[in-house]
């Protein structure tokens, strides 16, 4: 009785709020089901005339709502289904059927607008919030793994906050950027990876809890609207918005535990000393270690590794009415890495507001701030925990760290990984403000004008200190530095949109003018020679050897004109024509402007009567597109201008400052241009419960920005020019199915992509060893081959006897040495001419597949990711199987060549090594199948606690729990350098982890 009275009072208050009088009320009940009569749990039921009055369906799909006198219509909504309106009239029982899959009516975010999926003429893939459940996502880019056909994601490092490399339909550039353009709530953002895989991703500053949807634009029809920045694909990120109705509060919390996925099996101390003595003897020297003693083994991996721990908490409040909607979110994320001393702390806040100022004028804003703090461990830790000799103790008898050890009677320096792990400081602070505000004025029913202003401010600060307790720090008396950087990017967009539907014709046009500019400033101060480690980098003046300070500044600007025409006839013949003219400050004065057009047509054959009469298809659509896009990223702000740098001259014995030209100017320098053709086919069966999407494409990128050698008489050794071309062609296939939609439901999707990458031209040269080549010059650019090609010597086991050596092309070899293959047509002595292509980092195909199951209140999601045919150059093998006895090796060297063990591929131990050369011994098959994520959840909608909260979702999930691969390293999913030229290298990286997470989502 008490609840009844309270509900009555609440209804009266709501009616008064909306300026009405209560004459009569009615309680409407019913059930919401899908097309197979399966009850829909959590569907919303709202009174259209009073949006604050609403409820959700229970576990049986049932609802009960008290409708005020003004209520005439109920609005039913469910995720993934079309909303439905039902006029109540005198009805007291309303049963509603909602289709649980309305793919053709989904609204897709595209460049500078939205469009119905059925009207899309380009290759666009959408990822919704539900598509990434089960994944312990730490940054936006991670949510794309295996979810989009043609998008290849590679994690550059397992360190908390580390960046990644993303390639959409292959890499287009050699010297330029290859990362896609991100557009976050309308603001274009390019995230350039560092040259090392340990860089911090700028996308970490965006909370994943704020994401509503992600659209990946792949073909030229979809990306040409971004012109000179669309060549590598575009990723549109849309954050959540408020909705009409009572305030809804959601709280999400989770905790996860991480552990290393696998460890290297390393030699223990006795095994190491035996191998070291053997290497000395084979080099003609005297054994150093007494093998009758049993030395204590120091397990450096166990000392460095730990179980990681992650906490995540998110709170959001949303609500509003027809004229005003709001969403406020707060998120906090903490991660302690699996190597001691590494961690990440992130806090973010967002406020999205939509306000109808008048019937014609709308004001919206999306504002976010974030702060990300990271502690990064030195790379010495994760290289040293493998290669450090196991017979060296961590500490000396006096309690100090070991910094030297005896070898062959000499004192040898030692980079103690534990000292670096505990005392080394590399603290990074990153602050970001990202926001926009726009006014949209509806001039007429069909014509609107939008003005948007955006601002992206990034500030970073790095505190660095190499202490006296490390060998490298002690040599300079401690080394400290403080550096900071600030980037301000502003954006102004002015667009006019006209939309009209007249009979069988539908026209949508877009005209716009945009401007964007950015300025970056940095400064750095450093000092050395400290008396102790107490103040670290907080008192640079205490150092006896201050370093020269440095500052820098750079800026760039972009001015653009955009136009797009979408035309549809009878809903089945569709055309899109797009054009963008870009003017960029980055290029030579003769090529500042360029035009990027595209055109696409689509035929929705399903709308033809002769197709409908077949009663076979529920969707049948053909797409064809062509266009030009560009690339201006990854080359700095002044690639075509002769920049100046400082230098010191000696004048009469006195040092004086001066200036020199750093690089030559190139007035004709322009952006790389990609021409892309795409043919797409979409086929649906059984009311789209089975969908097939296939795309065939070919991309040709010409005018590559490539650094080439020029005559030294010019005063320079190299210059950036537009030469060469690269081709990517391939096929993408996606299948989406919902086999079962009853009490037990099951849906799945699978995608696979094949991409062939080929260098077509290198400016007349057939072969180039890049100036920033990988170690051992193991990477190369060759016409007719792909990017990511490994170059080196082929091997054929080891020499077994002196007779084999006498008849070989290696007369200076000894039994047990590696046997190299002599290339036909070269000299009889192994030299540089005997190098072959020894591998490639490009996969033959890759993709992912997801299965989602639900039964009543339970749900299960299982997501696999895979890659086949790609190889990795394992630089760790080069180090950890060097058999010199100077560093620890893996247990694989226990099978090394000896007089008693002649038939093996592992060479003999010797302190005299051949020069650092690349061989196929370091190249490994890195194909893998990985259980990327699995999540089991339970939805609870308790009637007894309805006044406290609406629902709670409890779940347990795992990530990277199983990986099937033949790769011997920590992880087959790695690329140390994050570069197209040096792709596919594994070099002393922070190892990846597997994790288990528990959490809950609570809705009030």
Secondary structure as GFF3:
##gff-version 3
##sequence-region A 1 1004
A	DSSP	alpha_helix	2	17	.	.	.	ID=ss1
A	DSSP	beta_strand	26	33	.	.	.	ID=ss2
A	DSSP	beta_strand	44	47	.	.	.	ID=ss3
A	DSSP	beta_strand	50	56	.	.	.	ID=ss4
A	DSSP	beta_strand	62	67	.	.	.	ID=ss5
A	DSSP	beta_strand	73	77	.	.	.	ID=ss6
A	DSSP	beta_strand	84	87	.	.	.	ID=ss7
A	DSSP	beta_strand	96	97	.	.	.	ID=ss8
A	DSSP	three_ten_helix	103	105	.	.	.	ID=ss9
A	DSSP	beta_strand	107	110	.	.	.	ID=ss10
A	DSSP	beta_strand	113	116	.	.	.	ID=ss11
A	DSSP	three_ten_helix	117	119	.	.	.	ID=ss12
A	DSSP	beta_strand	124	128	.	.	.	ID=ss13
A	DSSP	three_ten_helix	129	132	.	.	.	ID=ss14
A	DSSP	three_ten_helix	140	144	.	.	.	ID=ss15
A	DSSP	beta_strand	151	155	.	.	.	ID=ss16
A	DSSP	beta_strand	164	168	.	.	.	ID=ss17
A	DSSP	beta_strand	181	184	.	.	.	ID=ss18
A	DSSP	beta_strand	187	190	.	.	.	ID=ss19
A	DSSP	three_ten_helix	202	205	.	.	.	ID=ss20
A	DSSP	three_ten_helix	208	210	.	.	.	ID=ss21
A	DSSP	beta_strand	211	217	.	.	.	ID=ss22
A	DSSP	alpha_helix	220	223	.	.	.	ID=ss23
A	DSSP	three_ten_helix	224	229	.	.	.	ID=ss24
A	DSSP	beta_strand	234	239	.	.	.	ID=ss25
A	DSSP	beta_strand	245	260	.	.	.	ID=ss26
A	DSSP	alpha_helix	269	282	.	.	.	ID=ss27
A	DSSP	alpha_helix	300	304	.	.	.	ID=ss28
A	DSSP	beta_strand	308	320	.	.	.	ID=ss29
A	DSSP	beta_strand	324	336	.	.	.	ID=ss30
A	DSSP	beta_strand	343	356	.	.	.	ID=ss31
A	DSSP	beta_strand	361	375	.	.	.	ID=ss32
A	DSSP	alpha_helix	379	387	.	.	.	ID=ss33
A	DSSP	beta_strand	404	407	.	.	.	ID=ss34
A	DSSP	beta_strand	410	413	.	.	.	ID=ss35
A	DSSP	alpha_helix	417	423	.	.	.	ID=ss36
A	DSSP	beta_strand	425	442	.	.	.	ID=ss37
A	DSSP	beta_strand	447	466	.	.	.	ID=ss38
A	DSSP	alpha_helix	471	475	.	.	.	ID=ss39
A	DSSP	beta_strand	479	502	.	.	.	ID=ss40
A	DSSP	beta_strand	505	528	.	.	.	ID=ss41
A	DSSP	three_ten_helix	536	538	.	.	.	ID=ss42
A	DSSP	three_ten_helix	540	542	.	.	.	ID=ss43
A	DSSP	beta_strand	545	546	.	.	.	ID=ss44
A	DSSP	beta_strand	550	569	.	.	.	ID=ss45
A	DSSP	beta_strand	573	584	.	.	.	ID=ss46
A	DSSP	beta_strand	593	604	.	.	.	ID=ss47
A	DSSP	three_ten_helix	605	607	.	.	.	ID=ss48
A	DSSP	alpha_helix	609	612	.	.	.	ID=ss49
A	DSSP	beta_strand	619	631	.	.	.	ID=ss50
A	DSSP	beta_strand	644	651	.	.	.	ID=ss51
A	DSSP	beta_strand	654	661	.	.	.	ID=ss52
A	DSSP	beta_strand	672	685	.	.	.	ID=ss53
A	DSSP	beta_strand	690	702	.	.	.	ID=ss54
A	DSSP	beta_strand	705	709	.	.	.	ID=ss55
A	DSSP	three_ten_helix	712	714	.	.	.	ID=ss56
A	DSSP	beta_strand	718	722	.	.	.	ID=ss57
A	DSSP	beta_strand	725	741	.	.	.	ID=ss58
A	DSSP	beta_strand	744	761	.	.	.	ID=ss59
A	DSSP	beta_strand	767	768	.	.	.	ID=ss60
A	DSSP	three_ten_helix	775	777	.	.	.	ID=ss61
A	DSSP	beta_strand	779	782	.	.	.	ID=ss62
A	DSSP	beta_strand	789	792	.	.	.	ID=ss63
A	DSSP	beta_strand	795	798	.	.	.	ID=ss64
A	DSSP	alpha_helix	802	806	.	.	.	ID=ss65
A	DSSP	beta_strand	818	820	.	.	.	ID=ss66
A	DSSP	three_ten_helix	832	834	.	.	.	ID=ss67
A	DSSP	beta_strand	836	840	.	.	.	ID=ss68
A	DSSP	beta_strand	845	855	.	.	.	ID=ss69
A	DSSP	beta_strand	858	868	.	.	.	ID=ss70
A	DSSP	beta_strand	871	874	.	.	.	ID=ss71
A	DSSP	alpha_helix	875	880	.	.	.	ID=ss72
A	DSSP	three_ten_helix	891	895	.	.	.	ID=ss73
A	DSSP	three_ten_helix	920	922	.	.	.	ID=ss74
A	DSSP	beta_strand	923	925	.	.	.	ID=ss75
A	DSSP	beta_strand	928	940	.	.	.	ID=ss76
A	DSSP	beta_strand	951	965	.	.	.	ID=ss77
A	DSSP	beta_strand	985	986	.	.	.	ID=ss78
A	DSSP	beta_strand	993	1003	.	.	.	ID=ss79
###
